Amino acid sequence: MEIAKSMELATLSHKESSFAGPPHEALFLVLAYLPLFELLSMSEVCRSLRDAVEKDVLPWLNIIVERPLSLRLSDEILMKIASKANGRLRTLVLMYCAKITDDGLQRVIDQNPLISKLHIPGCTGLTPDGVIRALQKLSDCQDGLKSLWINGIANMKKEHLERLQFYLQTNQKLPQIQQKRRPLLYHNYRRLQAYRWEELGRVIDVELCPKCNEVRVVFDCPREECKRKRENSMTGCRMCMFCIPRCEECGKCVENGDLEETVCADTLCLDCWIQLPKCNFCNKPCCTQHANMQIASTGSIGWICSVCHDKSDDFE
């Protein structure tokens, strides 16, 4: 919020000036805190901002690639971006970057052995063996990784997970991180920013699902009866999302017979279904994440969903 205010003030000040001049000093102060997409955009504004972005190492110590850049990122582009850190890269987050390969990741790791957070979920171009090689290299560092996020890497098996966990043990701060371990709830995980994963006290995001024995993200449940089962070392509903559905709003486990219909086709438990506002026509709610499907109803209180709105247009 403070960054946005500083940029807004700087922009207004620049517009109010009667002649073209250098960028406001506030713009240079916020460069280190900008997301990658905005940082690259700032480098194209003027020469002084371009030089500040290119020559300052601080903005490049934590590289977080999200959409829309993740769809375009290749090995060559990643290497070019990572080289700006001069070997001091600390955080590398590649969200669903399908074009990144094992070789591309390894080249970045070789030049940046001090990486402490490696998040590569949904990078389908990577293989389990490629991730293991990268982690083996990083384990040679004194501290090792504090956070590894690999959900969505295809063909990840139990033996791969065991190798990764072995290399993660080299992190001397691992006991301190695990002391903060908290239950992982589905709805919180969906909204969790990648670089904040270690706040849950977990070094790695995946484990063996107690039911299907696949390497996936395993969720806890906020239901009291499920908590008691977990405290008594009983499996209960602690499973991956493929073994049992979870409510998008509260993260509770939902039995197949209790699934309620929604506009957005997401899963809701009965309690959340009752509390959420409904469409004036079909009487179905939509989860908070898909609130954009709500269209204000003219001439009446409430809203109609985009599906009913489109149907009403067809009848007119």
VOBA-1610 file (N, C-alpha, C; in pm, whole numbers, padded with zeros to 5 digits, always signed):
BEGIN
Met+00083-00120+00000Met+00000+00000+00000Met+00087+00126+00000Glu+00192+00128+00086Glu+00280+00244+00091Glu+00354+00264-00041Ile+00391+00152-00105Ile+00460+00161-00234Ile+00369+00224-00338Ala+00242+00180-00340Ala+00147+00233-00437Ala+00125+00382-00415Lys+00118+00425-00288Lys+00099+00568-00259Lys+00219+00649-00305Ser+00338+00595-00282Ser+00459+00667-00323Ser+00466+00683-00473Met+00429+00577-00546Met+00431+00583-00691Met+00325+00681-00742Glu+00209+00680-00675Glu+00102+00771-00718Glu+00141+00916-00696Leu+00201+00946-00580Leu+00244+01082-00552Leu+00352+01127-00649Ala+00443+01034-00678Ala+00551+01067-00772Ala+00496+01096-00911Thr+00398+01018-00952Thr+00339+01038-01084Thr+00266+01170-01093Leu+00188+01201-00987Leu+00114+01327-00987Leu+00209+01447-00987Ser+00316+01435-00907Ser+00413+01544-00901Ser+00478+01568-01036His+00506+01457-01106His+00570+01468-01236His+00476+01531-01338Lys+00346+01498-01331Lys+00248+01553-01424Lys+00226+01702-01400Glu+00237+01742-01271Glu+00209+01881-01238Glu+00325+01973-01275Ser+00442+01917-01299Ser+00556+02001-01335Ser+00535+02061-01474Ser+00583+02179-01493Ser+00559+02251-01619Ser+00655+02209-01729Phe+00757+02129-01697Phe+00850+02086-01801Phe+00894+01942-01771Ala+00943+01877-01874Ala+00988+01740-01858Ala+01118+01737-01781Gly+01124+01647-01680Gly+01243+01638-01598Gly+01269+01496-01555Pro+01364+01477-01466Pro+01397+01342-01419Pro+01282+01286-01335Pro+01276+01154-01319Pro+01170+01091-01238Pro+01179+01136-01093His+01067+01131-01024His+01065+01166-00883His+01150+01067-00805Glu+01216+01114-00699Glu+01306+01029-00621Glu+01234+00910-00559Ala+01103+00924-00534Ala+01028+00814-00471Ala+01027+00689-00559Leu+01033+00709-00689Leu+01032+00594-00780Leu+01155+00507-00761Phe+01269+00569-00734Phe+01392+00492-00715Phe+01389+00415-00583Leu+01316+00467-00485Leu+01310+00402-00355Leu+01226+00275-00357Val+01128+00269-00447Val+01036+00154-00447Val+01078+00045-00545Leu+01184+00066-00620Leu+01222-00032-00722Leu+01247-00170-00664Ala+01309-00176-00547Ala+01344-00304-00487Ala+01223-00383-00439Tyr+01106-00316-00431Tyr+00986-00381-00379Tyr+00883-00412-00487Leu+00914-00379-00610Leu+00818-00400-00718Leu+00817-00546-00764Pro+00699-00597-00802Pro+00694-00730-00867Pro+00773-00727-00997Leu+00812-00844-01044Leu+00900-00852-01160Leu+00843-00784-01283Phe+00714-00805-01309Phe+00652-00746-01428Phe+00661-00593-01424Glu+00628-00534-01309Glu+00634-00389-01295Glu+00778-00339-01300Leu+00871-00418-01244Leu+01012-00379-01245Leu+01066-00371-01388Leu+01033-00471-01469Leu+01076-00469-01609Leu+01011-00354-01685Ser+00887-00323-01650Ser+00819-00211-01717Ser+00884-00078-01681Met+00926-00063-01555Met+00989+00062-01513Met+01122+00084-01587Ser+01190-00024-01622Ser+01318-00010-01690Ser+01304+00048-01830Glu+01180+00054-01881Glu+01155+00106-02016Glu+01099+00248-02015Val+01086+00307-01896Val+01027+00441-01886Val+01123+00548-01933Cys+01246+00545-01880Cys+01345+00645-01918Cys+01484+00589-01889Arg+01586+00662-01930Arg+01723+00614-01918Arg+01766+00602-01773Ser+01731+00700-01689Ser+01775+00696-01549Ser+01713+00579-01474Leu+01585+00550-01500Leu+01522+00434-01436Leu+01579+00304-01491Arg+01609+00302-01619Arg+01669+00184-01679Arg+01804+00154-01615Asp+01886+00257-01597Asp+02017+00238-01536Asp+02004+00193-01391Ala+01904+00249-01319Ala+01883+00211-01179Ala+01843+00064-01167Val+01758+00019-01258Val+01712-00120-01256Val+01825-00214-01295Glu+01904-00176-01394Glu+02008-00263-01445Glu+02127-00274-01350Lys+02163-00167-01283Lys+02286-00164-01206Lys+02267-00199-01059Asp+02146-00187-01007Asp+02121-00216-00866Asp+02092-00365-00849Val+02164-00432-00760Val+02145-00575-00737Val+02023-00604-00651Leu+01989-00513-00561Leu+01884-00537-00462Leu+01750-00581-00521Pro+01701-00520-00630Pro+01571-00564-00684Pro+01571-00705-00739Trp+01690-00763-00761Trp+01698-00894-00826Trp+01733-01007-00730Leu+01739-00980-00601Leu+01772-01084-00504Leu+01656-01182-00483Asn+01535-01136-00509Asn+01416-01220-00493Asn+01335-01215-00622Ile+01346-01319-00703Ile+01278-01323-00833Ile+01152-01409-00820Ile+01037-01347-00843Ile+00907-01415-00834Ile+00836-01397-00968Val+00822-01505-01042Val+00762-01501-01175Val+00621-01558-01167Glu+00523-01474-01194Glu+00383-01514-01194Glu+00322-01476-01328Arg+00195-01508-01347Arg+00128-01467-01469Arg+00124-01315-01477Pro+00138-01253-01595Pro+00142-01317-01727Pro+00284-01359-01773Leu+00388-01324-01695Leu+00524-01355-01738Leu+00551-01505-01740Ser+00486-01581-01654Ser+00513-01724-01645Ser+00484-01797-01775Leu+00389-01746-01854Leu+00354-01811-01980Leu+00462-01792-02086Arg+00547-01691-02070Arg+00647-01658-02171Arg+00789-01696-02129Leu+00809-01723-02002Leu+00944-01742-01951Leu+01009-01867-02009Ser+01127-01852-02064Ser+01207-01963-02119Ser+01337-01974-02040Asp+01414-02077-02069Asp+01543-02095-02002Asp+01635-01976-02024Glu+01638-01927-02148Glu+01727-01815-02182Glu+01687-01687-02109Ile+01557-01659-02106Ile+01510-01537-02038Ile+01534-01547-01888Leu+01509-01665-01831Leu+01531-01684-01688Leu+01678-01663-01653Met+01767-01715-01736Met+01910-01701-01710Met+01951-01553-01716Lys+01894-01482-01810Lys+01926-01339-01824Lys+01879-01261-01702Ile+01758-01294-01653Ile+01705-01224-01536Ile+01786-01259-01411Ala+01813-01390-01392Ala+01884-01434-01272Ala+02027-01382-01267Ser+02088-01358-01382Ser+02226-01310-01385Ser+02240-01170-01326Lys+02130-01096-01318Lys+02135-00961-01262Lys+02162-00962-01112Ala+02141-01079-01048Ala+02167-01088-00904Ala+02315-01109-00873Asn+02396-01131-00976Asn+02542-01149-00958Asn+02575-01262-00860Gly+02501-01372-00870Gly+02529-01488-00785Gly+02473-01479-00645Arg+02396-01375-00614Arg+02344-01355-00478Arg+02193-01379-00467Leu+02136-01447-00564Leu+01993-01472-00565Leu+01952-01553-00441Arg+01846-01506-00372Arg+01800-01570-00249Arg+01668-01645-00266Thr+01579-01587-00344Thr+01446-01646-00363Thr+01420-01664-00512Leu+01382-01785-00552Leu+01345-01812-00690Leu+01208-01878-00691Val+01109-01804-00737Val+00971-01854-00743Val+00927-01853-00888Leu+00899-01970-00942Leu+00854-01985-01080Leu+00716-02050-01077Met+00612-01971-01090Met+00476-02021-01079Met+00425-02066-01215Tyr+00412-02197-01234Tyr+00354-02255-01355Tyr+00428-02209-01482Cys+00559-02214-01475Cys+00642-02178-01590Cys+00672-02306-01668Ala+00586-02339-01762Ala+00592-02469-01831Ala+00712-02482-01924Lys+00773-02370-01964Lys+00883-02376-02059Lys+01019-02395-01994Ile+01026-02391-01864Ile+01153-02407-01794Ile+01190-02556-01789Thr+01312-02589-01826Thr+01358-02727-01829Thr+01458-02754-01716Asp+01496-02880-01701Asp+01595-02917-01599Asp+01728-02845-01621Asp+01771-02836-01746Asp+01897-02770-01777Asp+01893-02621-01742Gly+01779-02557-01775Gly+01766-02415-01745Gly+01770-02388-01596Leu+01699-02471-01518Leu+01700-02454-01373Leu+01839-02480-01316Gln+01907-02583-01367Gln+02039-02617-01314Gln+02140-02507-01340Arg+02132-02441-01455Arg+02225-02332-01484Arg+02207-02216-01386Val+02083-02188-01352Val+02057-02081-01255Val+02109-02122-01116Ile+02085-02248-01077Ile+02131-02295-00947Ile+02284-02292-00939Asp+02351-02332-01047Asp+02498-02335-01048Asp+02557-02197-01022Gln+02491-02094-01074Gln+02543-01958-01057Gln+02490-01891-00931Asn+02390-01952-00867Asn+02330-01892-00747Asn+02312-01999-00638Pro+02421-02047-00581Pro+02412-02156-00482Pro+02359-02112-00345Leu+02329-01981-00328Leu+02282-01932-00199Leu+02130-01923-00192Ile+02060-01976-00291Ile+01913-01971-00291Ile+01860-02045-00169Ser+01772-01978-00093Ser+01715-02038+00028Ser+01567-02073+00011Lys+01503-02018-00093Lys+01363-02050-00121Lys+01350-02084-00270Leu+01306-02207-00296Leu+01289-02252-00434Leu+01146-02301-00450His+01065-02226-00522His+00925-02261-00545His+00903-02276-00695Ile+00872-02398-00737Ile+00856-02428-00880Ile+00728-02508-00905Pro+00614-02470-00848Pro+00492-02549-00867Pro+00439-02537-01010Gly+00390-02649-01061Gly+00329-02647-01194Gly+00426-02627-01308Cys+00555-02636-01282Cys+00655-02625-01390Cys+00666-02762-01457Thr+00577-02789-01550Thr+00564-02922-01610Thr+00682-02961-01697Gly+00769-02868-01730Gly+00888-02900-01808Gly+00999-02959-01723Leu+00983-02956-01591Leu+01082-03011-01500Leu+01050-03156-01466Thr+01152-03232-01430Thr+01136-03372-01391Thr+01180-03390-01246Pro+01136-03495-01179Pro+01183-03521-01042Pro+01334-03530-01031Asp+01400-03595-01127Asp+01546-03607-01123Asp+01612-03470-01137Gly+01554-03382-01220Gly+01609-03248-01235Gly+01598-03168-01106Val+01486-03183-01035Val+01468-03114-00908Val+01566-03167-00804Ile+01587-03297-00804Ile+01682-03359-00709Ile+01823-03307-00733Arg+01864-03296-00860Arg+01998-03244-00890Arg+02013-03100-00842Ala+01909-03021-00862Ala+01914-02882-00818Ala+01924-02874-00666Leu+01846-02957-00597Leu+01849-02955-00451Leu+01981-03007-00396Gln+02039-03105-00463Gln+02169-03157-00421Gln+02275-03048-00426Lys+02271-02966-00529Lys+02364-02854-00542Lys+02343-02753-00429Leu+02216-02721-00401Leu+02186-02621-00298Leu+02218-02673-00158Ser+02214-02805-00139Ser+02241-02861-00006Ser+02387-02845+00033Asp+02474-02819-00065Asp+02615-02799-00035Asp+02639-02665+00033Cys+02539-02574+00023Cys+02552-02444+00089Cys+02542-02463+00240Gln+02592-02369+00316Gln+02599-02382+00461Gln+02460-02395+00524Asp+02366-02312+00483Asp+02233-02311+00545Asp+02135-02405+00477Gly+02144-02419+00345Gly+02050-02502+00273Gly+01916-02432+00252Leu+01822-02506+00194Leu+01691-02450+00163Leu+01604-02435+00288Lys+01529-02324+00293Lys+01429-02306+00398Lys+01290-02339+00348Ser+01272-02344+00215Ser+01139-02366+00160Ser+01150-02423+00020Leu+01077-02534-00004Leu+01074-02599-00135Leu+00929-02629-00170Trp+00886-02578-00286Trp+00748-02595-00330Trp+00752-02661-00469Ile+00703-02785-00477Ile+00716-02861-00602Ile+00585-02925-00645Asn+00473-02885-00586Asn+00345-02944-00624Asn+00318-02925-00773Gly+00283-03032-00841Gly+00255-03023-00984Gly+00368-03074-01072Ile+00483-03107-01013Ile+00591-03170-01090Ile+00548-03313-01121Ala+00541-03349-01248Ala+00485-03478-01289Ala+00576-03594-01248Asn+00511-03709-01224Asn+00580-03836-01198Asn+00666-03834-01072Met+00628-03754-00975Met+00700-03751-00848Met+00657-03872-00765Lys+00752-03957-00729Lys+00723-04081-00656Lys+00779-04074-00514Lys+00748-04179-00437Lys+00792-04186-00298Lys+00943-04179-00287Glu+01013-04252-00374Glu+01160-04253-00367Glu+01220-04115-00399His+01155-04041-00490His+01201-03905-00519His+01183-03816-00396Leu+01067-03828-00333Leu+01038-03747-00214Leu+01139-03776-00103Glu+01175-03901-00085Glu+01271-03938+00019Glu+01409-03878-00009Arg+01448-03874-00136Arg+01577-03812-00173Arg+01573-03662-00142Leu+01464-03598-00176Leu+01451-03455-00150Leu+01455-03427-00001Gln+01385-03506+00076Gln+01384-03487+00221Gln+01522-03508+00280Phe+01599-03600+00223Phe+01736-03623+00270Phe+01822-03499+00252Tyr+01812-03436+00135Tyr+01892-03317+00110Tyr+01842-03198+00191Leu+01713-03194+00220Leu+01659-03085+00301Leu+01710-03091+00444Gln+01750-03208+00491Gln+01798-03223+00628Gln+01927-03146+00652Thr+01996-03103+00545Thr+02120-03028+00561Thr+02094-02887+00613Asn+01966-02843+00609Asn+01933-02710+00660Asn+01942-02711+00813Gln+02037-02637+00868Gln+02059-02634+01012Gln+01944-02566+01087Lys+01865-02487+01018Lys+01754-02417+01082Lys+01623-02495+01071Leu+01630-02616+01019Leu+01510-02697+00997Leu+01429-02717+01126Pro+01492-02753+01239Pro+01413-02770+01363Pro+01338-02645+01405Gln+01399-02528+01386Gln+01334-02403+01423Gln+01212-02376+01336Ile+01223-02410+01207Ile+01111-02390+01116Ile+00996-02485+01149Gln+01029-02611+01176Gln+00926-02710+01199Gln+00854-02690+01332Gln+00917-02619+01426Gln+00850-02588+01552Gln+00729-02499+01532Lys+00726-02426+01421Lys+00615-02337+01391Lys+00506-02405+01308Arg+00516-02536+01292Arg+00425-02609+01204Arg+00281-02590+01247Arg+00199-02551+01151Arg+00056-02531+01173Arg-00024-02615+01075Pro-00151-02644+01109Pro-00235-02720+01014Pro-00246-02647+00881Leu-00246-02724+00773Leu-00260-02667+00639Leu-00405-02684+00595Leu-00477-02574+00582Leu-00618-02577+00543Leu-00630-02540+00395Tyr-00720-02608+00327Tyr-00730-02596+00182Tyr-00757-02453+00137His-00853-02385+00200His-00890-02251+00153His-00777-02151+00177Asn-00699-02170+00284Asn-00584-02083+00308Asn-00473-02109+00207Tyr-00452-02236+00175Tyr-00348-02273+00078Tyr-00376-02211-00058Arg-00502-02209-00100Arg-00538-02154-00230Arg-00506-02005-00239Arg-00506-01938-00127Arg-00485-01793-00127Arg-00346-01755-00078Leu-00266-01855-00043Leu-00134-01829+00014Leu-00035-01787-00093Gln+00036-01679-00066Gln+00139-01635-00159Gln+00258-01729-00152Ala+00318-01754-00265Ala+00422-01856-00274Ala+00537-01832-00178Tyr+00581-01708-00166Tyr+00699-01682-00085Tyr+00669-01679+00064Arg+00543-01707+00106Arg+00509-01709+00248Arg+00483-01851+00297Trp+00520-01950+00218Trp+00491-02089+00253Trp+00555-02130+00385Glu+00677-02083+00411Glu+00748-02126+00531Glu+00683-02074+00658Glu+00588-01979+00649Glu+00519-01930+00767Glu+00435-02040+00831Leu+00401-02144+00756Leu+00325-02256+00808Leu+00416-02357+00879Gly+00545-02330+00884Gly+00636-02421+00950Gly+00664-02546+00869Arg+00661-02535+00738Arg+00684-02649+00649Arg+00795-02615+00551Val+00890-02704+00539Val+00999-02681+00446Val+00960-02724+00305Ile+00878-02828+00293Ile+00834-02879+00163Ile+00683-02885+00162Asp+00624-02863+00045Asp+00478-02852+00038Asp+00407-02984+00015Val+00477-03088-00026Val+00412-03215-00059Val+00455-03324+00038Glu+00375-03428+00046Glu+00405-03547+00125Glu+00323-03662+00069Leu+00337-03779+00127Leu+00259-03894+00082Leu+00118-03885+00138Cys+00018-03890+00049Cys-00120-03889+00094Cys-00148-04020+00169Pro-00205-04015+00290Pro-00232-04137+00367Pro-00327-04234+00299Lys-00407-04186+00204Lys-00505-04273+00141Lys-00455-04332+00009Cys-00409-04244-00082Cys-00371-04291-00216Cys-00221-04315-00231Asn-00141-04273-00131Asn+00005-04290-00133Asn+00071-04220-00251Glu+00009-04115-00301Glu+00069-04033-00406Glu+00135-03911-00341Val+00238-03857-00408Val+00307-03738-00357Val+00227-03615-00396Arg+00156-03560-00299Arg+00068-03446-00324Arg+00062-03357-00199Val-00003-03242-00213Val-00029-03158-00097Val-00139-03224-00014Val-00114-03242+00114Val-00210-03308+00205Val-00267-03202+00299Phe-00399-03197+00307Phe-00466-03092+00383Phe-00523-03144+00515Asp-00520-03056+00615Asp-00587-03082+00741Asp-00730-03030+00733Cys-00807-03053+00838Cys-00948-03014+00836Cys-00980-02934+00962Pro-01057-02825+00952Pro-01091-02744+01070Pro-01208-02800+01151Arg-01274-02908+01105Arg-01383-02967+01183Arg-01328-03017+01317Glu-01404-02997+01425Glu-01360-03038+01557Glu-01341-03189+01566Glu-01434-03266+01509Glu-01420-03410+01516Glu-01298-03459+01438Cys-01267-03389+01329Cys-01148-03426+01251Cys-01020-03387+01326Lys-01025-03275+01399Lys-00910-03235+01481Lys-00881-03339+01588Arg-00987-03389+01652Arg-00968-03489+01758Arg-00907-03617+01702Lys-00950-03657+01583Lys-00892-03776+01521Lys-00743-03755+01494Arg-00709-03635+01447Arg-00569-03606+01417Arg-00485-03606+01544Glu-00540-03550+01653Glu-00467-03547+01780Glu-00447-03686+01837Asn-00538-03778+01803Asn-00527-03916+01852Asn-00454-04006+01752Ser-00379-03942+01662Ser-00298-04015+01562Ser-00384-04100+01470Met-00507-04057+01447Met-00594-04126+01352Met-00593-04048+01222Thr-00602-04117+01109Thr-00594-04052+00979Thr-00708-03956+00956Gly-00831-04000+00983Gly-00947-03915+00961Gly-00958-03873+00817Cys-00977-03744+00794Cys-00993-03692+00657Cys-00867-03622+00609Arg-00755-03645+00674Arg-00629-03581+00632Arg-00580-03650+00506Met-00617-03589+00391Met-00587-03648+00261Met-00561-03536+00161Cys-00526-03576+00040Cys-00510-03479-00068Cys-00646-03442-00125Met-00650-03340-00208Met-00776-03292-00262Met-00840-03390-00359Phe-00763-03485-00410Phe-00818-03584-00502Phe-00891-03696-00428Cys-00859-03714-00301Cys-00921-03821-00223Cys-01047-03775-00151Ile-01056-03648-00115Ile-01176-03597-00051Ile-01192-03449-00087Pro-01312-03405-00127Pro-01332-03264-00164Pro-01331-03174-00042Arg-01293-03049-00062Arg-01284-02950+00045Arg-01367-02827+00009Cys-01421-02764+00111Cys-01499-02641+00091Cys-01405-02527+00055Glu-01441-02452-00048Glu-01358-02340-00094Glu-01355-02226+00007Glu-01457-02216+00092Glu-01467-02103+00184Glu-01401-02130+00319Cys-01420-02250+00374Cys-01371-02278+00509Cys-01272-02393+00515Gly-01254-02470+00407Gly-01158-02578+00404Gly-01203-02707+00467Lys-01329-02717+00511Lys-01378-02840+00573Lys-01389-02952+00469Cys-01378-03076+00517Cys-01401-03189+00428Cys-01550-03198+00398Val-01583-03238+00276Val-01722-03246+00232Val-01745-03383+00171Glu-01837-03458+00227Glu-01872-03588+00171Glu-01947-03568+00039Asn-01935-03666-00050Asn-01997-03655-00182Asn-02147-03631-00174Gly-02213-03689-00073Gly-02357-03671-00060Gly-02398-03535-00009Asp-02300-03457+00043Asp-02329-03326+00099Asp-02290-03211+00007Leu-02248-03240-00115Leu-02206-03135-00208Leu-02325-03050-00248Glu-02309-02918-00240Glu-02415-02824-00275Glu-02384-02759-00409Glu-02489-02730-00488Glu-02470-02671-00620Glu-02434-02523-00607Thr-02340-02480-00690Thr-02297-02341-00692Thr-02290-02292-00836Val-02287-02160-00850Val-02277-02100-00982Val-02141-02129-01044Cys-02035-02123-00962Cys-01898-02136-01012Cys-01851-02280-01017Ala-01936-02375-00977Ala-01904-02519-00979Ala-01796-02556-00880Asp-01762-02467-00786Asp-01668-02500-00680Asp-01741-02570-00565Thr-01666-02634-00478Thr-01723-02711-00368Thr-01751-02621-00247Leu-01870-02633-00191Leu-01907-02562-00069Leu-01973-02658+00028Cys-01943-02642+00157Cys-02015-02719+00258Cys-02150-02654+00282Leu-02239-02723+00350Leu-02375-02673+00371Leu-02375-02543+00450Asp-02290-02533+00552Asp-02286-02412+00635Asp-02250-02289+00552Cys-02148-02301+00469Cys-02107-02187+00386Cys-02210-02159+00277Trp-02271-02265+00223Trp-02373-02248+00120Trp-02490-02165+00173Ile-02530-02190+00295Ile-02642-02116+00355Ile-02607-01970+00378Gln-02484-01943+00419Gln-02445-01807+00454Gln-02422-01717+00334Leu-02380-01772+00222Leu-02348-01690+00105Leu-02475-01641+00036Pro-02473-01517-00019Pro-02590-01466-00093Pro-02613-01546-00220Lys-02740-01553-00261Lys-02779-01637-00374Lys-02822-01552-00494Cys-02814-01612-00611Cys-02863-01550-00734Cys-03015-01536-00726Asn-03069-01424-00772Asn-03214-01400-00766Asn-03293-01499-00851Phe-03230-01557-00952Phe-03301-01647-01044Phe-03283-01794-01007Cys-03160-01842-01000Cys-03135-01985-00979Cys-03115-02023-00833Asn-03105-01921-00745Asn-03088-01945-00601Asn-02961-02024-00571Lys-02855-01999-00646Lys-02727-02063-00621Lys-02624-01954-00582Pro-02538-01984-00487Pro-02432-01889-00452Pro-02307-01914-00536Cys-02211-01827-00524Cys-02077-01854-00579Cys-01977-01820-00470Cys-01866-01887-00470Cys-01767-01866-00364Cys-01707-01725-00377Thr-01642-01683-00270Thr-01584-01548-00266Thr-01483-01527-00378Gln-01411-01631-00414Gln-01307-01620-00516Gln-01365-01587-00653His-01493-01625-00677His-01556-01600-00806His-01668-01498-00794Ala-01648-01399-00708Ala-01749-01295-00691Ala-01771-01213-00818Asn-01676-01222-00913Asn-01691-01148-01039Asn-01805-01203-01125Met-01858-01320-01087Met-01971-01377-01161Met-02104-01317-01117Gln-02101-01229-01018Gln-02222-01164-00969Gln-02247-01035-01047Ile-02365-01022-01101Ile-02404-00903-01178Ile-02519-00834-01105Ala-02503-00706-01079Ala-02607-00633-01007Ala-02739-00640-01082Ser-02845-00670-01008Ser-02978-00683-01068Ser-03047-00547-01071Thr-03080-00501-01190Thr-03144-00369-01204Thr-03290-00377-01159Gly-03330-00279-01080Gly-03469-00271-01036Gly-03504-00360-00920Ser-03407-00431-00861Ser-03437-00518-00747Ser-03313-00532-00661Ile-03333-00579-00541Ile-03223-00600-00447Ile-03153-00733-00480Gly-03021-00735-00462Gly-02947-00859-00484Gly-02875-00859-00617Trp-02849-00979-00669Trp-02771-00994-00791Trp-02817-01117-00867Ile-02775-01124-00992Ile-02798-01244-01072Ile-02661-01292-01122Cys-02649-01422-01139Cys-02522-01476-01183Cys-02505-01456-01333Ser-02383-01466-01380Ser-02355-01445-01521Ser-02424-01548-01609Val-02445-01671-01556Val-02513-01776-01634Val-02658-01737-01659Cys-02729-01696-01553Cys-02869-01655-01568Cys-02879-01528-01650His-02780-01440-01637His-02781-01315-01714His-02771-01344-01863Asp-02685-01438-01900Asp-02670-01475-02041Asp-02798-01541-02093Lys-02861-01624-02010Lys-02984-01688-02052Lys-03095-01588-02076Ser-03103-01488-01988Ser-03207-01385-02003Ser-03186-01304-02130Asp-03057-01283-02169Asp-03029-01212-02294Asp-03073-01294-02416Asp-03062-01427-02404Asp-03102-01513-02515Asp-03252-01510-02538Phe-03328-01493-02429Phe-03473-01493-02442Phe-03525-01359-02495Glu-03450-01253-02478Glu-03496-01121-02524Glu-03486-01108-02675
//
